[in-house]
Amino acid sequence: MEFKHLCLVRFKEGVVVEDIIEELTKLAAELDTVKFFGWGKDVLNQEALTQGFTHVFSMSFASAEDLAAYMGHEKHSAFAATFMAVLDKVVVLDFPFVVAKPVPSPEAA
């Protein structure tokens, strides 16, 4: 079963977010346990709903063991210290991913 590592973040003022995204992209590319990495930035600015969180980062892993290996890897630990220092607030969720509606096959489109 696929596992997700999801981070919702609010960066501190003055942080060059592009530099952080570049470093996180590099980290994900270097570690084979990471099967997918993606990120996004909120575009609707609905403060009452977002509570100031502006970015989301998502990683996928083939198993809970791969997620644990990533979390315990020295490169993750080094990046996490840098990452946490630039955050005003963060919410992290790690969970098995349940597909409720699969992507349609190309033949069905």
N, CA, C and O of each residue as an XYZ file, in Angstrom:
436
protein
N       0.840     -1.187      0.000
C       0.000      0.000      0.000
C       0.883      1.246      0.000
O       1.856      1.312      0.750
N       0.558      2.218     -0.819
C       1.312      3.457     -0.915
C       1.114      4.302      0.347
O       0.020      4.360      0.909
N       2.188      4.949      0.775
C       2.129      5.842      1.930
C       2.489      7.252      1.498
O       3.355      7.456      0.648
N       1.809      8.224      2.098
C       2.037      9.639      1.802
C       2.658     10.340      3.006
O       2.390     10.002      4.158
N       3.493     11.323      2.701
C       4.072     12.231      3.693
C       3.651     13.616      3.220
O       4.115     14.080      2.178
N       2.784     14.278      3.964
C       2.180     15.540      3.549
C       2.524     16.625      4.558
O       2.340     16.441      5.762
N       3.024     17.757      4.070
C       3.368     18.888      4.938
C       2.632     20.133      4.456
O       2.747     20.518      3.293
N       1.880     20.756      5.349
C       1.281     22.065      5.100
C       2.137     23.064      5.858
O       2.398     22.875      7.046
N       2.579     24.124      5.193
C       3.506     25.035      5.850
C       3.133     26.502      5.680
O       2.491     26.916      4.714
N       3.573     27.256      6.669
C       3.527     28.719      6.621
C       4.969     29.160      6.875
O       5.512     28.931      7.956
N       5.582     29.790      5.878
C       6.970     30.225      5.993
C       7.077     31.526      6.790
O       6.149     32.335      6.819
N       8.217     31.703      7.426
C       8.501     32.963      8.108
C       8.676     34.057      7.063
O       9.004     33.785      5.908
N       8.452     35.296      7.484
C       8.649     36.447      6.598
C      10.093     36.490      6.109
O      11.020     36.215      6.871
N      10.280     36.836      4.837
C      11.604     37.027      4.286
C      12.289     35.772      3.766
O      13.390     35.856      3.221
N      11.666     34.622      3.922
C      12.264     33.372      3.446
C      12.191     33.318      1.921
O      11.163     33.651      1.332
N      13.269     32.903      1.295
C      13.280     32.716     -0.162
C      12.756     31.286     -0.400
O      13.517     30.319     -0.389
N      11.467     31.189     -0.610
C      10.785     29.898     -0.716
C      11.340     29.063     -1.863
O      11.449     27.843     -1.744
N      11.686     29.701     -2.957
C      12.210     28.975     -4.119
C      13.473     28.197     -3.765
O      13.688     27.100     -4.280
N      14.312     28.756     -2.888
C      15.530     28.050     -2.462
C      15.186     26.797     -1.664
O      15.830     25.762     -1.828
N      14.193     26.882     -0.816
C      13.773     25.737     -0.008
C      13.188     24.654     -0.915
O      13.489     23.472     -0.746
N      12.359     25.052     -1.869
C      11.763     24.093     -2.806
C      12.852     23.406     -3.621
O      12.782     22.201     -3.861
N      13.852     24.162     -4.043
C      14.959     23.590     -4.815
C      15.703     22.533     -3.989
O      16.030     21.462     -4.500
N      15.966     22.832     -2.730
C      16.667     21.877     -1.862
C      15.827     20.637     -1.589
O      16.353     19.524     -1.558
N      14.539     20.820     -1.394
C      13.662     19.676     -1.145
C      13.521     18.807     -2.393
O      13.461     17.581     -2.290
N      13.468     19.423     -3.549
C      13.416     18.690     -4.815
C      14.682     17.858     -4.995
O      14.623     16.705     -5.420
N      15.822     18.452     -4.670
C      17.103     17.753     -4.755
C      17.133     16.567     -3.795
O      17.575     15.480     -4.168
N      16.671     16.765     -2.569
C      16.626     15.680     -1.576
C      15.768     14.528     -2.081
O      16.185     13.372     -2.010
N      14.585     14.826     -2.585
C      13.679     13.782     -3.078
C      14.309     13.010     -4.234
O      14.142     11.795     -4.333
N      15.031     13.709     -5.106
C      15.666     13.059     -6.254
C      16.810     12.137     -5.827
O      17.080     11.135     -6.490
N      17.471     12.469     -4.738
C      18.626     11.698     -4.277
C      18.260     10.419     -3.535
O      19.080      9.505     -3.446
N      17.044     10.338     -3.000
C      16.662      9.195     -2.174
C      15.696      8.288     -2.929
O      14.590      8.697     -3.282
N      16.128      7.052     -3.170
C      15.331      6.107     -3.961
C      14.006      5.712     -3.308
O      13.085      5.275     -3.998
N      13.901      5.857     -2.003
C      12.640      5.477     -1.348
C      11.509      6.438     -1.702
O      10.337      6.080     -1.580
N      11.843      7.658     -2.139
C      10.823      8.632     -2.544
C      10.375      8.284     -3.963
O      11.159      8.371     -4.909
N       9.111      7.890     -4.102
C       8.574      7.508     -5.417
C       7.980      8.701     -6.160
O       7.964      8.727     -7.391
N       7.492      9.688     -5.409
C       6.864     10.877     -5.995
C       7.102     12.048     -5.058
O       7.047     11.903     -3.837
N       7.367     13.212     -5.643
C       7.425     14.451     -4.870
C       6.722     15.533     -5.667
O       6.947     15.680     -6.868
N       5.876     16.283     -4.998
C       5.200     17.406     -5.630
C       4.900     18.473     -4.589
O       4.924     18.209     -3.387
N       4.621     19.664     -5.059
C       4.308     20.762     -4.157
C       3.335     21.710     -4.843
O       3.144     21.660     -6.058
N       2.728     22.567     -4.045
C       1.828     23.570     -4.585
C       1.717     24.743     -3.636
O       2.063     24.653     -2.458
N       1.224     25.853     -4.179
C       1.017     27.073     -3.403
C      -0.447     27.462     -3.500
O      -1.044     27.421     -4.576
N      -1.010     27.834     -2.379
C      -2.407     28.254     -2.352
C      -2.620     29.449     -3.272
O      -1.805     30.370     -3.301
N      -3.717     29.432     -4.022
C      -3.993     30.520     -4.962
C      -5.250     31.316     -4.621
O      -5.465     32.394     -5.175
N      -6.080     30.801     -3.722
C      -7.334     31.487     -3.425
C      -7.240     32.432     -2.230
O      -8.091     33.306     -2.064
N      -6.221     32.267     -1.405
C      -5.990     33.165     -0.261
C      -7.218     33.322      0.630
O      -7.584     34.441      0.991
N      -7.840     32.231      0.976
C      -8.995     32.254      1.870
C      -8.505     32.058      3.310
O      -8.542     30.949      3.845
N      -8.050     33.145      3.921
C      -7.402     33.106      5.232
C      -8.213     32.331      6.274
O      -7.636     31.613      7.091
N      -9.533     32.467      6.256
C     -10.356     31.766      7.238
C     -10.228     30.249      7.098
O     -10.393     29.518      8.075
N      -9.938     29.781      5.899
C      -9.797     28.347      5.672
C      -8.348     27.885      5.753
O      -8.076     26.803      6.273
N      -7.415     28.687      5.246
C      -6.015     28.260      5.195
C      -5.260     28.511      6.492
O      -4.216     27.902      6.726
N      -5.768     29.391      7.327
C      -5.121     29.761      8.591
C      -3.678     30.209      8.378
O      -2.828     30.031      9.251
N      -3.412     30.789      7.218
C      -2.080     31.309      6.919
C      -1.141     30.322      6.255
O      -0.051     30.706      5.829
N      -1.533     29.061      6.154
C      -0.696     28.089      5.458
C      -0.707     28.435      3.973
O      -1.763     28.697      3.396
N       0.473     28.434      3.361
C       0.571     28.871      1.973
C       1.022     27.781      1.014
O       0.703     27.836     -0.173
N       1.764     26.783      1.511
C       2.335     25.761      0.643
C       2.042     24.363      1.161
O       1.861     24.144      2.358
N       2.000     23.427      0.226
C       1.859     22.015      0.572
C       2.950     21.240     -0.162
O       3.254     21.510     -1.324
N       3.528     20.276      0.542
C       4.546     19.396     -0.026
C       4.074     17.968      0.186
O       3.624     17.612      1.275
N       4.178     17.147     -0.860
C       3.692     15.776     -0.789
C       4.736     14.824     -1.351
O       5.317     15.060     -2.410
N       4.955     13.743     -0.613
C       5.831     12.668     -1.076
C       5.091     11.358     -0.962
O       4.259     11.174     -0.073
N       5.400     10.442     -1.876
C       4.811      9.103     -1.851
C       5.910      8.072     -1.687
O       7.024      8.229     -2.188
N       5.563      7.014     -0.971
C       6.478      5.908     -0.705
C       5.752      4.601     -0.967
O       4.534      4.522     -0.807
N       6.488      3.580     -1.367
C       5.884      2.289     -1.692
C       5.375      1.562     -0.452
O       4.485      0.717     -0.552
N       5.933      1.883      0.721
C       5.545      1.165      1.940
C       5.830      2.022      3.170
O       6.519      3.040      3.092
N       5.292      1.593      4.293
C       5.568      2.273      5.555
C       7.050      2.169      5.897
O       7.618      3.083      6.497
N       7.671      1.068      5.520
C       9.100      0.880      5.774
C       9.940      1.883      4.981
O      10.930      2.407      5.493
N       9.547      2.150      3.733
C      10.266      3.142      2.930
C      10.110      4.543      3.517
O      11.058      5.328      3.521
N       8.919      4.853      4.008
C       8.691      6.138      4.661
C       9.578      6.251      5.899
O      10.203      7.287      6.125
N       9.633      5.188      6.700
C      10.471      5.195      7.905
C      11.948      5.343      7.545
O      12.689      6.039      8.239
N      12.377      4.692      6.464
C      13.767      4.807      6.022
C      14.078      6.245      5.618
O      15.151      6.761      5.929
N      13.145      6.887      4.929
C      13.312      8.289      4.532
C      13.417      9.177      5.769
O      14.313     10.017      5.863
N      12.501      8.989      6.717
C      12.478      9.822      7.918
C      13.766      9.667      8.731
O      14.213     10.618      9.373
N      14.361      8.480      8.705
C      15.566      8.228      9.465
C      16.866      8.492      8.712
O      17.947      8.383      9.290
N      16.771      8.837      7.436
C      17.971      9.049      6.619
C      18.693     10.322      7.058
O      18.053     11.322      7.386
N      20.020     10.282      7.064
C      20.818     11.428      7.502
C      20.593     12.665      6.626
O      20.651     13.788      7.126
N      20.337     12.475      5.326
C      20.079     13.629      4.447
C      18.750     14.293      4.807
O      18.630     15.517      4.750
N      17.746     13.479      5.181
C      16.470     14.044      5.620
C      16.660     14.811      6.923
O      16.143     15.917      7.081
N      17.395     14.224      7.845
C      17.629     14.883      9.136
C      18.323     16.227      8.951
O      17.955     17.209      9.596
N      19.318     16.278      8.082
C      20.039     17.527      7.823
C      19.108     18.572      7.207
O      19.117     19.735      7.611
N      18.302     18.148      6.223
C      17.383     19.088      5.589
C      16.296     19.535      6.568
O      15.915     20.706      6.571
N      15.795     18.621      7.394
C      14.711     18.939      8.331
C      15.110     20.076      9.272
O      14.283     20.927      9.600
N      16.365     20.093      9.704
C      16.817     21.169     10.590
C      16.740     22.520      9.881
O      16.304     23.508     10.473
N      17.158     22.566      8.628
C      17.083     23.795      7.831
C      15.633     24.177      7.570
O      15.251     25.341      7.694
N      14.833     23.180      7.207
C      13.421     23.399      6.872
C      12.655     23.955      8.072
O      11.921     24.935      7.944
N      12.824     23.342      9.211
C      12.086     23.772     10.405
C      12.474     25.193     10.816
O      11.653     25.920     11.376
N      13.703     25.591     10.547
C      14.174     26.925     10.928
C      13.500     28.044     10.133
O      13.465     29.186     10.590
N      12.965     27.732      8.949
C      12.351     28.773      8.114
C      10.828     28.761      8.188
O      10.165     29.542      7.506
N      10.274     27.878      9.014
C       8.824     27.755      9.114
C       8.264     28.516     10.300
O       8.822     28.504     11.397
N       7.148     29.175     10.048
C       6.395     29.804     11.123
C       5.484     28.760     11.768
O       5.277     28.753     12.981
N       4.940     27.868     10.913
C       4.025     26.830     11.401
C       3.999     25.691     10.385
O       4.153     25.918      9.185
N       3.801     24.462     10.874
C       3.751     23.300      9.993
C       2.775     22.273     10.554
O       2.634     22.124     11.768
N       2.105     21.570      9.645
C       1.290     20.408      9.982
C       1.796     19.272      9.104
O       1.889     19.421      7.885
N       2.122     18.136      9.718
C       2.636     16.982      8.981
C       1.708     15.801      9.208
O       1.328     15.501     10.340
N       1.346     15.134      8.112
C       0.542     13.918      8.179
C       1.250     12.826      7.395
O       1.710     13.055      6.276
N       1.338     11.641      7.983
C       1.878     10.454      7.319
C       0.782      9.407      7.355
O       0.263      9.082      8.423
N       0.419      8.868      6.173
C      -0.759      7.998      6.132
C      -0.737      7.066      4.933
O      -0.145      7.370      3.898
N      -1.404      5.910      5.097
C      -1.593      5.046      3.923
C      -2.605      5.721      3.010
O      -3.616      6.251      3.471
N      -2.326      5.697      1.722
C      -3.174      6.390      0.756
C      -4.238      5.437      0.218
O      -3.921      4.376     -0.320
N      -5.493      5.825      0.368
C      -6.622      5.024     -0.096
C      -7.202      5.689     -1.343
O      -7.627      6.843     -1.293
N      -7.219      4.972     -2.442
C      -7.767      5.507     -3.691
C      -9.270      5.257     -3.702
O      -9.720      4.112     -3.684
N     -10.038      6.340     -3.732
C     -11.490      6.229     -3.761
C     -12.042      6.341     -5.181
O     -13.102      5.795     -5.488
N     -11.322      7.045     -6.035
C     -11.699      7.183     -7.436
C     -10.422      7.140     -8.257
O      -9.684      8.125     -8.299
N     -10.148      6.024     -8.906
C      -8.904      5.917     -9.670
C      -8.912      6.803    -10.911
O      -9.964      7.183    -11.423
N      -7.719      7.115    -11.371
C      -7.554      7.882    -12.612
C      -8.089      7.020    -13.750
O      -7.755      5.837    -13.822
N      -8.904      7.573    -14.634
C      -9.419      6.763    -15.750
C      -8.302      6.288    -16.664
O      -7.315      6.996    -16.868
N      -8.451      5.129    -17.197
C      -7.465      4.615    -18.127
C      -7.546      5.401    -19.427
O      -8.602      5.948    -19.744
N      -6.450      5.473    -20.194
C      -6.467      6.225    -21.467
C      -7.545      5.737    -22.437
O      -8.093      6.514    -23.219
N      -7.835      4.449    -22.374
C      -8.870      3.895    -23.272
C     -10.249      4.437    -22.946
O     -11.094      4.556    -23.833
N     -10.491      4.771    -21.661
C     -11.808      5.250    -21.249
C     -12.007      6.732    -21.569
O     -13.135      7.225    -21.585
N     -10.921      7.423    -21.819
C     -11.010      8.874    -22.053
C     -11.502      9.228    -23.419
O     -11.623     10.409    -23.745
